[in-house]
């Protein structure tokens, strides 16, 4: 069985190895998104603690893919790549990714939380901070 520390490091590499999702953002929001992604990857890896390697891999693969897609959605939203008309579809996809990542721990009112963040007057960095605040899971 793989040590949980190795799983955590491998999960973090999935995020740090996919920095192209940050190219559209300036340094501060990109750093915030990257750090949040690393933290989320660590949480996902920790959830596989105690599983054998095969089970952990089967459990983690779709969840890590959902994490990458979620982070890309946040980055694109923050960079302004989705106008008001296309954001509802983006939010639906992001909610699906979040629910796949965290299952029963995902907020039931995730769509409403994403709508609270949808403010054209906030900066990309503020958008990421608000999403992070609303979606922080209890420890």
Buried (B, 14 or more C-beta within 10 A) or exposed (E): EEEBEEBBEBBBEBBEEBEEBBEBBEEEBBBBBBEBBBBBBBBBBEBBEEBEEEEBBEBBEEBBBBBBBBBBBBBBBBBEEBEEEEBBEBBEBBBBBBBBBBEEEBBEEBEEBBEEBBEEEBEBBBBBBBBBEBBEEEE
